[in-house]
Amino acid sequence: MDIPLSRVYPVSSPGLYKLHLACWNGSDQPLDVFVRSKAEWDQWNAWRAKRDDFNRDYVFSLIDFYPEQDRWLFGGVYRVISRKAVNDAASYKVELLAESEPFVGRLKLSLKRPCRSKAVKFENHYNDLLVSEILPTSYSGEAFCGYDEIDVSFSMLESIMKIQRPDWKAALENAKGVYVVTDASNGKRYIGSAYGSTGIWSRWGCYINTGHGYNDELTHIIDKHGIAHARQNFRFALLEHRTPKTDDDLIKQREKYWKDVLLSRGKYGYNRN
């Protein structure tokens, strides 16, 4: 039996609210932003376009929970304290309502996105919002899925590393292996490996810090387009993983094997050797 939002979080005057449907903005997923920095997420609710989207007293914010279809993570209810003129700095002054805090990052709702607009009248959709899940703690990124199931975007991996999520860190610090970075903008791949004493966690952390991991071809792309290209297009997966005691020469041999199999040198990929 469906549980309407009104049973869990009743709103007495929906007409005083705008519904903020926060989605991909061309460089960031709001879900990843929420995980890595609550202060940065607050700014998503304080940014003002010329259209004055949040032109009511309150903003009911939902975050596109992109791992699942038509799911939204509750991002809080904000009271709009003041609005600057359009020609001034484009921002609102907002404050998070204390009564909404216990539900932030925990309440998951079901709603088919009604339109492409990021801000709509709350009263038109209040009765359509259904509770799909209440998490025991605030969402802090996807749980480690297992070595053989890793297929993670740069943006999500960046958030995982930003908060040092312990399950991912423990698993990747204690593994060597061969990985693939895929550029979704053109389908090209870069095959790399992690060996020595640093593990996959440290190697992938280098990509997150630089956008390119000091690979020549990827460096050229990031220098030209910025790290936003990595956030928007790069995906990481493990082709195989080994224990920390595995001889480094074997890892290097397996790296060469995958380069040959996936044709990652030349016009089909980003490997030079």
C-alpha positions as CSV (number, residue, x, y, z in Angstrom):
1,M,0.0,0.0,0.0
2,D,1.4,3.4,-1.0
3,I,2.3,5.9,1.7
4,P,1.8,9.5,0.6
5,L,4.3,12.1,1.7
6,S,1.5,13.9,3.6
7,R,1.4,11.0,6.1
8,V,5.1,11.4,6.9
9,Y,5.8,15.1,6.3
10,P,2.6,17.0,6.3
11,V,2.6,20.5,4.7
12,S,-0.3,22.7,5.7
13,S,0.0,25.3,3.0
14,P,1.5,23.8,-0.2
15,G,0.8,27.0,-2.1
16,L,3.6,28.7,-0.1
17,Y,6.2,26.3,-1.5
18,K,8.2,25.8,-4.7
19,L,9.2,22.2,-5.5
20,H,12.9,22.1,-6.4
21,L,13.7,19.1,-8.6
22,A,17.5,19.1,-8.6
23,C,19.0,17.2,-11.5
24,W,22.2,17.0,-13.6
25,N,23.3,20.6,-14.4
26,G,25.8,19.7,-17.1
27,S,28.7,19.2,-14.8
28,D,27.5,17.7,-11.5
29,Q,24.9,15.3,-10.2
30,P,23.2,16.9,-7.2
31,L,23.3,13.5,-5.4
32,D,27.1,13.5,-5.7
33,V,27.2,17.1,-4.5
34,F,25.0,16.3,-1.5
35,V,27.3,13.4,-0.5
36,R,30.6,15.3,-0.8
37,S,29.5,18.6,0.7
38,K,26.3,19.7,2.5
39,A,27.4,23.3,2.2
40,E,27.8,23.0,-1.6
41,W,24.3,21.4,-1.7
42,D,22.9,24.4,0.2
43,Q,24.2,26.6,-2.5
44,W,22.1,24.7,-5.1
45,N,19.1,26.0,-3.2
46,A,20.4,29.6,-2.9
47,W,21.3,30.1,-6.6
48,R,19.0,32.5,-8.4
49,A,18.3,32.6,-12.1
50,K,16.8,35.6,-13.8
51,R,13.4,33.8,-13.8
52,D,13.4,33.9,-10.0
53,D,12.5,30.2,-9.8
54,F,12.1,30.1,-6.0
55,N,9.7,33.0,-5.8
56,R,7.7,31.7,-2.8
57,D,8.4,31.6,0.9
58,Y,9.7,28.1,1.0
59,V,11.6,25.6,-1.2
60,F,10.9,21.9,-0.9
61,S,14.1,20.3,-2.3
62,L,14.4,16.9,-3.9
63,I,17.6,15.4,-5.3
64,D,17.5,13.2,-8.4
65,F,18.5,9.7,-7.0
66,Y,19.9,8.7,-10.3
67,P,20.9,5.1,-9.4
68,E,17.1,4.4,-9.4
69,Q,14.5,5.6,-11.9
70,D,11.8,8.1,-10.7
71,R,13.3,8.2,-7.2
72,W,14.2,11.4,-5.3
73,L,16.1,12.0,-2.1
74,F,14.8,14.6,0.2
75,G,17.2,17.5,0.4
76,G,15.4,19.7,3.0
77,V,13.0,22.5,3.2
78,Y,14.5,26.0,2.9
79,R,12.9,29.3,3.9
80,V,13.7,32.1,1.5
81,I,14.8,35.0,3.7
82,S,15.7,37.5,1.0
83,R,16.1,37.9,-2.8
84,K,18.7,40.0,-4.5
85,A,17.8,42.0,-7.5
86,V,18.4,40.3,-10.9
87,N,21.3,42.6,-11.7
88,D,23.0,42.0,-8.4
89,A,24.7,38.8,-7.3
90,A,22.4,35.9,-8.4
91,S,21.5,34.3,-5.1
92,Y,18.9,34.0,-2.4
93,K,19.5,34.0,1.3
94,V,18.0,30.8,2.6
95,E,17.9,28.8,5.8
96,L,17.1,25.1,6.3
97,L,14.1,24.5,8.4
98,A,15.0,22.6,11.6
99,E,11.8,20.5,11.4
100,S,13.0,19.1,8.1
101,E,16.5,18.2,9.2
102,P,15.7,14.6,10.5
103,F,14.5,13.6,7.1
104,V,17.3,15.2,5.0
105,G,19.2,12.5,3.1
106,R,17.0,9.7,4.6
107,L,13.6,10.2,3.0
108,K,13.3,8.7,-0.5
109,L,10.3,9.6,-2.6
110,S,8.8,8.3,-5.8
111,L,7.7,10.8,-8.5
112,K,7.8,10.7,-12.3
113,R,9.4,14.0,-13.2
114,P,6.5,16.2,-14.5
115,C,8.6,18.4,-16.8
116,R,12.1,19.7,-17.5
117,S,11.8,22.7,-15.3
118,K,13.8,22.5,-12.0
119,A,11.2,24.5,-10.0
120,V,7.4,23.9,-10.1
121,K,4.4,24.7,-8.0
122,F,4.5,22.3,-5.0
123,E,0.7,22.1,-4.6
124,N,0.4,20.5,-8.1
125,H,2.6,17.6,-7.1
126,Y,2.3,17.2,-3.4
127,N,-0.3,14.5,-3.6
128,D,1.7,12.5,-6.2
129,L,4.8,12.2,-3.9
130,L,5.0,8.8,-2.4
131,V,7.4,7.5,0.2
132,S,9.5,4.7,-1.2
133,E,12.0,4.3,1.7
134,I,13.3,5.9,4.8
135,L,17.0,5.2,5.2
136,P,18.4,4.5,8.7
137,T,21.0,7.2,8.3
138,S,21.6,10.0,5.9
139,Y,22.7,8.8,2.4
140,S,26.5,8.8,2.1
141,G,27.0,7.2,-1.4
142,E,26.4,3.8,-2.8
143,A,27.7,0.9,-0.7
144,F,30.7,-1.0,-2.1
145,C,29.3,-3.4,-4.7
146,G,32.1,-5.9,-4.9
147,Y,35.1,-5.9,-7.2
148,D,33.4,-7.6,-10.1
149,E,30.5,-5.1,-10.1
150,I,32.3,-1.8,-10.1
151,D,31.1,0.5,-12.8
152,V,31.2,4.0,-11.3
153,S,31.2,7.5,-12.8
154,F,34.0,9.9,-12.0
155,S,31.5,12.1,-10.2
156,M,30.3,9.3,-7.9
157,L,33.9,8.1,-7.3
158,E,34.9,11.7,-6.5
159,S,32.2,11.8,-3.8
160,I,33.2,8.4,-2.4
161,M,36.8,9.5,-2.0
162,K,35.9,13.0,-0.7
163,I,34.1,11.4,2.3
164,Q,36.6,8.5,2.5
165,R,33.7,6.0,2.5
166,P,35.2,3.2,4.6
167,D,33.8,0.2,2.7
168,W,35.2,1.4,-0.6
169,K,38.4,2.5,0.9
170,A,39.1,-0.8,2.7
171,A,38.3,-2.8,-0.4
172,L,40.4,-0.8,-2.9
173,E,43.3,-0.2,-0.6
174,N,43.8,-3.9,-0.3
175,A,43.8,-4.8,-3.9
176,K,46.0,-4.6,-7.0
177,G,44.5,-4.9,-10.4
178,V,43.9,-3.7,-13.9
179,Y,41.2,-1.1,-14.6
180,V,39.6,0.7,-17.5
181,V,38.6,4.3,-17.8
182,T,36.0,4.9,-20.5
183,D,35.3,8.3,-22.0
184,A,31.5,8.2,-22.7
185,S,31.8,11.2,-25.1
186,N,33.6,9.0,-27.7
187,G,33.8,5.5,-26.4
188,K,37.6,5.5,-26.1
189,R,39.2,3.6,-23.3
190,Y,42.4,3.9,-21.2
191,I,43.7,0.7,-19.6
192,G,45.8,1.1,-16.5
193,S,47.0,-0.9,-13.5
194,A,47.6,-0.4,-9.8
195,Y,50.5,-2.3,-8.2
196,G,53.1,-1.7,-5.6
197,S,52.1,-0.8,-2.1
198,T,49.5,1.9,-2.9
199,G,46.6,-0.2,-4.1
200,I,43.7,0.8,-6.4
201,W,42.4,3.4,-3.9
202,S,45.5,5.5,-4.2
203,R,45.8,5.1,-8.0
204,W,42.2,6.2,-8.6
205,G,42.6,9.0,-6.1
206,C,45.2,10.4,-8.4
207,Y,42.6,10.6,-11.2
208,I,40.1,12.3,-8.8
209,N,42.7,14.9,-7.8
210,T,43.9,15.7,-11.4
211,G,41.2,14.5,-13.7
212,H,43.7,12.6,-15.8
213,G,46.0,10.5,-13.5
214,Y,49.0,11.9,-15.4
215,N,48.2,9.8,-18.5
216,D,49.5,11.8,-21.5
217,E,46.3,11.5,-23.7
218,L,43.9,12.2,-20.8
219,T,46.1,15.1,-19.6
220,H,45.7,16.7,-23.1
221,I,41.9,16.3,-22.8
222,I,41.6,17.8,-19.3
223,D,44.0,20.6,-20.1
224,K,41.7,21.5,-23.1
225,H,38.3,21.0,-21.5
226,G,38.8,21.1,-17.8
227,I,38.0,18.5,-15.1
228,A,34.3,19.0,-15.9
229,H,34.9,16.7,-18.9
230,A,36.0,13.9,-16.5
231,R,33.0,14.5,-14.2
232,Q,30.6,14.4,-17.1
233,N,32.1,11.5,-19.2
234,F,34.6,9.3,-17.4
235,R,33.6,5.9,-15.9
236,F,35.8,3.5,-14.0
237,A,35.6,-0.3,-13.9
238,L,37.9,-3.1,-12.7
239,L,38.9,-5.6,-15.3
240,E,40.5,-7.9,-12.7
241,H,41.7,-7.6,-9.2
242,R,44.4,-9.5,-7.3
243,T,45.6,-9.7,-3.7
244,P,48.3,-7.2,-2.4
245,K,50.9,-10.1,-2.4
246,T,50.5,-10.6,-6.1
247,D,53.8,-10.0,-8.0
248,D,53.9,-6.7,-9.8
249,D,55.2,-8.2,-13.0
250,L,52.0,-10.3,-13.3
251,I,49.9,-7.2,-13.0
252,K,51.9,-5.5,-15.7
253,Q,51.5,-8.6,-18.0
254,R,47.7,-8.6,-17.4
255,E,47.6,-4.8,-18.2
256,K,49.3,-5.5,-21.6
257,Y,46.9,-8.3,-22.2
258,W,43.8,-6.1,-21.8
259,K,45.4,-3.3,-23.9
260,D,45.6,-5.9,-26.7
261,V,42.2,-7.3,-26.2
262,L,40.4,-3.9,-26.0
263,L,42.5,-2.2,-28.7
264,S,43.1,0.7,-26.3
265,R,46.2,1.9,-28.3
266,G,45.9,4.3,-31.2
267,K,42.7,5.5,-32.7
268,Y,40.5,3.2,-30.5
269,G,41.9,4.3,-27.1
270,Y,44.0,6.5,-25.0
271,N,47.0,4.2,-24.3
272,R,50.2,5.1,-26.1
273,N,52.2,2.0,-25.2
